[in-house]
């Protein structure tokens, strides 16, 4: 990801203050946008009934947009937080992003969060993703101004709101939490100023969690928000099965396309250039099984959570101990279609994770 240092735009509203204390560690589930509306409602209800804290829907290129899926989940649930992970300002203008997230927040009774990222694979559309940090910062500012019905105008580096522009409806809430998908030091500095959470999408790497935790704390302290103001979420392909070897075989295929992108962003992982090039070539040819087969076991573990319920629980706890505030179990969850993997995560993995963290908190 190319990150560029640029001056802060004029007219920016005050940044949100840090929470008084960091909330408990959370475990959530992420879904790919491949299901029907009815299936999303059913899966959302399952996630909530199993005791998870939230549900996200991916915004990957070539799949359905996440907001319709999340609206279906909102109608079927009452407690869990909901959000897209992530939207990007190159495909959707921030005014439209603001309207979509306001609709989700209203439909869910105030349970929505907004995930924003630079976006991946957009070169397939001929898009040049210039000045990504400017696009992200301006998007956050515009969303917040519209939610707050602030019509004073805003002139950013990528987007502008002319004075007098405001919504013709009343949003449910005047502000919602913002998650940024960033990796590098400049992205971390931006998140330290304006975000509530950073997601390391496609990462299950404790070393990267530690690095991000350190950077965010430094940035949020420098911004006057205090240490711990920005949460760290680690989310990646997850495959759980009573047969751990089978789970890892399935995970190899599923994780290959993400390693091709994330492997170039994670500073704590050194992937040999030849392996990276071969991986990308096989993925472009649609040979995902061969691509996944190239990944050594130790490298695989950096980019997914895979194995038996005990192994996935142990990996989750390791991520929490490394500084994660939230761990998100990504698709496909299990070795067969449907909600079997989610149910196994909720019934066998989640209790082990909660018990381990409760013991640590009590110690």
C-alpha positions as CSV (number, residue, x, y, z in Angstrom):
1,X,0.0,0.0,0.0
2,X,1.3,3.4,-0.9
3,X,1.0,5.9,1.9
4,X,1.8,9.6,1.4
5,X,2.4,12.2,4.0
6,X,0.3,15.3,3.3
7,X,-0.8,18.3,5.3
8,X,-3.9,18.1,7.5
9,X,-6.9,19.7,5.7
10,X,-8.4,22.9,7.1
11,X,-11.8,23.0,8.8
12,X,-11.5,19.5,10.3
13,X,-13.7,19.0,13.4
14,X,-12.3,17.9,16.7
15,X,-11.2,14.3,17.0
16,X,-13.1,11.9,19.2
17,X,-11.7,11.5,22.7
18,X,-10.4,8.2,24.0
19,X,-12.7,5.9,25.9
20,X,-12.2,6.0,29.6
21,X,-11.2,2.4,29.6
22,X,-10.6,-0.3,27.0
23,X,-13.6,-2.7,26.7
24,X,-13.3,-6.4,27.0
25,X,-11.8,-8.4,24.3
26,X,-14.2,-9.4,21.6
27,X,-14.7,-12.2,19.1
28,X,-16.6,-11.6,15.9
29,X,-17.4,-13.4,12.7
30,X,-16.9,-12.1,9.1
31,X,-18.8,-13.4,6.1
32,X,-18.0,-13.2,2.4
33,X,-20.9,-11.6,0.4
34,X,-21.9,-14.7,-1.5
35,X,-25.1,-15.7,0.3
36,X,-28.8,-14.8,-0.2
37,X,-30.6,-12.3,2.0
38,X,-32.5,-15.1,3.7
39,X,-29.3,-17.0,4.4
40,X,-27.6,-13.9,5.8
41,X,-30.5,-13.5,8.3
42,X,-30.1,-17.1,9.4
43,X,-26.3,-16.8,9.7
44,X,-26.6,-13.6,11.6
45,X,-29.1,-15.0,14.1
46,X,-26.7,-18.0,14.5
47,X,-23.8,-15.8,15.2
48,X,-25.7,-13.8,17.8
49,X,-27.2,-16.9,19.5
50,X,-23.8,-18.5,19.8
51,X,-22.6,-15.5,21.8
52,X,-20.3,-13.7,19.4
53,X,-19.9,-10.0,19.8
54,X,-20.3,-8.9,16.2
55,X,-20.6,-9.7,12.5
56,X,-18.8,-8.1,9.5
57,X,-19.3,-8.6,5.8
58,X,-16.4,-8.2,3.4
59,X,-16.4,-5.7,0.5
60,X,-14.1,-7.6,-1.8
61,X,-14.1,-6.8,-5.5
62,X,-16.3,-9.2,-7.6
63,X,-18.6,-10.1,-4.7
64,X,-21.9,-8.6,-3.7
65,X,-21.8,-5.2,-1.9
66,X,-21.8,-5.7,1.9
67,X,-24.6,-3.3,3.0
68,X,-27.6,-5.3,1.7
69,X,-26.3,-8.4,3.4
70,X,-25.8,-6.4,6.7
71,X,-29.3,-5.0,6.4
72,X,-30.6,-8.6,6.3
73,X,-28.6,-9.4,9.4
74,X,-29.8,-6.3,11.2
75,X,-33.4,-7.5,10.7
76,X,-32.6,-10.9,12.2
77,X,-30.5,-9.8,15.3
78,X,-30.8,-7.5,18.3
79,X,-27.4,-7.3,20.0
80,X,-24.3,-7.8,17.8
81,X,-22.4,-5.0,16.2
82,X,-22.5,-4.9,12.4
83,X,-20.3,-3.3,9.8
84,X,-18.7,-3.5,6.4
85,X,-15.1,-4.6,6.3
86,X,-14.5,-2.6,4.3
87,X,-15.9,0.0,1.9
88,X,-13.5,2.1,-0.1
89,X,-13.7,5.7,-1.4
90,X,-12.4,4.8,-4.9
91,X,-15.5,2.9,-5.9
92,X,-18.1,4.8,-3.7
93,X,-18.1,8.5,-2.9
94,X,-18.0,9.3,0.8
95,X,-21.4,11.0,0.6
96,X,-22.9,7.7,-0.6
97,X,-20.9,5.8,2.0
98,X,-22.3,8.1,4.7
99,X,-25.9,7.4,3.5
100,X,-25.4,3.7,3.4
101,X,-23.9,3.5,6.9
102,X,-26.7,5.8,8.3
103,X,-29.2,3.3,6.8
104,X,-27.5,0.4,8.4
105,X,-27.3,2.2,11.8
106,X,-31.0,3.0,11.7
107,X,-32.0,-0.6,10.7
108,X,-29.9,-2.1,13.4
109,X,-31.0,0.3,16.2
110,X,-27.5,1.9,16.5
111,X,-25.3,-1.1,16.2
112,X,-23.4,-0.1,13.1
113,X,-19.7,0.7,12.6
114,X,-18.0,1.9,9.4
115,X,-15.0,0.1,8.0
116,X,-13.0,1.9,5.4
117,X,-9.9,0.8,3.5
118,X,-7.9,1.7,0.4
119,X,-9.3,-1.4,-1.3
120,X,-7.5,-4.2,-3.2
121,X,-7.5,-5.6,-6.8
122,X,-8.9,-2.3,-8.1
123,X,-6.3,-2.3,-10.8
124,X,-8.6,-4.7,-12.6
125,X,-10.9,-1.7,-13.1
126,X,-8.1,0.5,-14.3
127,X,-8.4,2.7,-11.2
128,X,-5.3,4.5,-9.9
129,X,-5.4,4.6,-6.1
130,X,-3.5,7.8,-5.6
131,X,-3.2,9.5,-2.2
132,X,-4.9,6.7,-0.2
133,X,-4.6,8.4,3.1
134,X,-6.1,11.6,1.8
135,X,-9.1,9.7,0.5
136,X,-9.5,7.8,3.8
137,X,-9.2,10.9,6.0
138,X,-11.6,13.0,3.9
139,X,-14.1,10.2,3.8
140,X,-14.1,10.0,7.6
141,X,-14.5,13.7,7.9
142,X,-17.4,13.9,5.4
143,X,-19.2,11.0,7.0
144,X,-18.9,12.5,10.4
145,X,-20.1,16.0,9.2
146,X,-23.1,14.5,7.5
147,X,-24.1,12.4,10.5
148,X,-23.8,15.5,12.7
149,X,-25.8,17.6,10.2
150,X,-22.9,20.0,10.0
151,X,-23.4,22.2,6.9
152,X,-20.4,24.5,7.4
153,X,-18.5,22.9,4.5
154,X,-15.3,21.0,4.2
155,X,-12.3,21.3,1.8
156,X,-10.1,18.3,1.9
157,X,-7.3,17.0,-0.2
158,X,-9.4,14.4,-2.1
159,X,-13.0,15.4,-1.5
160,X,-15.0,18.6,-0.8
161,X,-18.3,19.5,0.7
162,X,-19.6,22.9,-0.2
163,X,-21.2,25.0,2.6
164,X,-24.9,24.4,2.9
165,X,-24.9,20.8,1.9
166,X,-26.7,18.7,4.5
167,X,-28.9,15.6,4.7
168,X,-32.7,16.0,4.3
169,X,-33.3,13.4,6.9
170,X,-32.4,12.9,10.6
171,X,-29.8,10.1,11.1
172,X,-30.3,7.9,14.2
173,X,-26.9,8.8,15.7
174,X,-24.7,11.8,15.2
175,X,-21.5,9.7,15.2
176,X,-20.5,6.1,14.8
177,X,-17.3,4.2,15.3
178,X,-14.8,4.1,12.4
179,X,-12.5,1.2,11.6
180,X,-9.6,1.7,9.2
181,X,-7.9,-1.0,7.3
182,X,-4.3,0.3,7.4
183,X,-0.8,-1.3,7.8
184,X,2.1,1.1,7.6
185,X,3.4,3.8,9.9
186,X,1.6,6.7,8.1
187,X,-1.7,4.8,8.1
188,X,-1.2,4.0,11.8
189,X,-0.6,7.7,12.5
190,X,-3.8,8.6,10.7
191,X,-5.8,6.0,12.7
192,X,-4.3,7.3,15.9
193,X,-5.9,10.7,15.2
194,X,-9.3,9.8,13.8
195,X,-10.3,6.1,14.2
196,X,-11.7,3.9,16.9
197,X,-10.3,0.7,15.5
198,X,-7.7,-0.7,13.0
199,X,-8.3,-4.0,11.4
200,X,-5.4,-6.1,10.1
201,X,-7.4,-7.8,7.5
202,X,-6.0,-11.1,6.4
203,X,-3.6,-11.4,9.3
204,X,-3.4,-13.8,12.2
205,X,0.2,-12.8,13.0
206,X,0.9,-12.0,16.6
207,X,4.1,-10.1,15.6
208,X,2.1,-7.7,13.4
209,X,-0.5,-7.2,16.1
210,X,2.3,-6.2,18.5
211,X,3.8,-3.8,16.0
212,X,0.4,-2.2,15.2
213,X,-0.5,-1.9,18.9
214,X,2.7,0.0,19.6
215,X,2.3,2.3,16.6
216,X,-1.3,3.1,17.4
217,X,-0.6,3.9,21.1
218,X,2.2,6.2,20.1
219,X,0.0,7.9,17.5
220,X,-3.0,8.3,19.8
221,X,-0.9,9.7,22.6
222,X,0.7,12.2,20.2
223,X,-2.8,13.2,19.1
224,X,-3.9,13.8,22.7
225,X,-6.3,10.9,22.8
226,X,-4.4,8.7,25.2
227,X,-3.0,5.2,25.1
228,X,-5.4,2.5,24.0
229,X,-7.8,4.9,22.2
230,X,-7.6,2.8,19.1
231,X,-8.5,-0.8,19.2
232,X,-6.6,-3.5,17.2
233,X,-8.6,-6.2,15.3
234,X,-7.0,-9.2,13.8
235,X,-9.1,-11.0,11.2
236,X,-8.3,-13.8,8.8
237,X,-9.5,-16.8,7.0
238,X,-10.6,-19.3,9.6
239,X,-11.2,-23.0,9.2
240,X,-12.0,-25.2,12.1
241,X,-12.6,-29.0,12.1
242,X,-12.2,-31.9,14.4
243,X,-9.6,-33.1,11.8
244,X,-6.9,-30.4,12.0
245,X,-5.0,-31.5,9.0
246,X,-8.2,-31.3,6.9
247,X,-8.8,-27.8,8.2
248,X,-5.3,-26.7,7.2
249,X,-5.7,-28.2,3.7
250,X,-8.9,-26.3,3.1
251,X,-7.4,-23.1,4.6
252,X,-4.5,-23.2,2.1
253,X,-6.8,-22.8,-0.9
254,X,-8.9,-20.1,0.8
255,X,-6.0,-18.0,2.1
256,X,-3.9,-17.9,-1.0
257,X,-5.5,-14.9,-2.6
258,X,-5.1,-12.9,0.6
259,X,-1.5,-13.8,1.1
260,X,-0.8,-12.4,-2.3
261,X,-1.9,-9.0,-1.1
262,X,-1.2,-9.0,2.7
263,X,2.1,-10.7,2.3
264,X,3.4,-7.5,0.8
265,X,2.0,-5.4,3.6
266,X,3.1,-7.3,6.7
267,X,6.6,-5.9,7.7
268,X,7.2,-8.7,10.2
269,X,7.0,-11.5,7.5
270,X,9.7,-12.0,4.9
271,X,8.3,-13.9,1.9
272,X,10.9,-14.9,-0.7
273,X,10.3,-12.9,-3.9
274,X,10.2,-16.0,-6.0
275,X,7.5,-17.5,-3.8
276,X,5.5,-14.2,-3.9
277,X,5.8,-14.0,-7.7
278,X,4.8,-17.7,-8.2
279,X,1.9,-17.3,-5.8
280,X,0.6,-14.3,-7.7
281,X,0.9,-16.0,-11.1
282,X,-1.0,-19.1,-9.9
283,X,-3.8,-17.0,-8.4
284,X,-4.2,-15.0,-11.6
285,X,-4.5,-18.3,-13.5
286,X,-7.2,-19.5,-11.0
287,X,-5.0,-22.3,-9.7
288,X,-5.8,-21.7,-6.1
289,X,-5.0,-25.3,-4.8
290,X,-1.6,-25.1,-6.3
291,X,-1.0,-21.6,-4.9
292,X,-2.1,-22.7,-1.4
293,X,0.2,-25.7,-1.6
294,X,3.2,-23.4,-1.9
295,X,2.7,-22.0,1.6
296,X,4.9,-23.5,4.3
297,X,3.1,-24.3,7.5
298,X,4.7,-21.6,9.6
299,X,3.8,-19.0,6.9
300,X,0.3,-20.3,6.7
301,X,-0.3,-19.7,10.4
302,X,0.6,-16.0,10.0
303,X,-2.3,-15.5,7.6
304,X,-5.1,-17.8,8.9
305,X,-6.5,-19.6,11.9
306,X,-6.9,-23.2,11.0
307,X,-7.0,-26.5,12.9
308,X,-8.9,-28.2,15.6
309,X,-11.1,-26.2,18.0
310,X,-8.3,-26.4,20.6
311,X,-5.7,-25.2,18.1
312,X,-7.9,-22.3,16.9
313,X,-8.6,-21.3,20.5
314,X,-4.9,-21.3,21.3
315,X,-4.1,-19.1,18.3
316,X,-6.9,-16.7,19.3
317,X,-5.6,-16.4,22.8
318,X,-2.1,-15.8,21.5
319,X,-3.4,-12.9,19.4
320,X,-5.1,-11.4,22.4
321,X,-2.0,-11.7,24.4
322,X,-0.1,-9.9,21.6
323,X,-2.3,-6.8,22.0
324,X,-5.5,-7.5,19.9
325,X,-8.7,-6.2,21.3
326,X,-10.8,-8.2,18.8
327,X,-10.3,-11.3,16.8
328,X,-12.5,-11.9,13.8
329,X,-13.1,-15.4,12.3
330,X,-13.3,-15.0,8.6
331,X,-14.8,-17.2,5.9
332,X,-15.2,-20.1,5.2
333,X,-15.1,-21.1,9.0
334,X,-15.4,-24.8,8.4
335,X,-14.6,-27.5,5.9
336,X,-18.2,-27.8,4.6
337,X,-20.7,-25.2,3.4
338,X,-23.3,-23.6,5.6
339,X,-23.1,-22.7,9.3
340,X,-21.3,-25.9,10.5
341,X,-18.0,-24.1,11.0
342,X,-19.6,-21.1,12.7
343,X,-21.4,-23.4,15.0
344,X,-18.2,-25.3,15.9
345,X,-16.4,-22.0,16.5
346,X,-19.2,-20.9,18.8
347,X,-19.7,-24.1,20.7
348,X,-16.2,-25.4,21.0
349,X,-13.7,-22.5,20.4
350,X,-15.4,-19.4,21.9
351,X,-15.9,-21.0,25.4
352,X,-12.2,-22.0,25.5
353,X,-11.1,-18.5,24.5
354,X,-13.4,-16.8,27.0
355,X,-12.3,-19.1,29.8
356,X,-8.6,-18.5,29.1
357,X,-9.0,-14.7,29.0
358,X,-11.2,-14.7,32.2
359,X,-8.5,-16.6,34.0
360,X,-5.9,-14.1,32.9
361,X,-8.1,-11.1,33.9
362,X,-8.6,-12.7,37.3
363,X,-4.9,-13.4,37.9
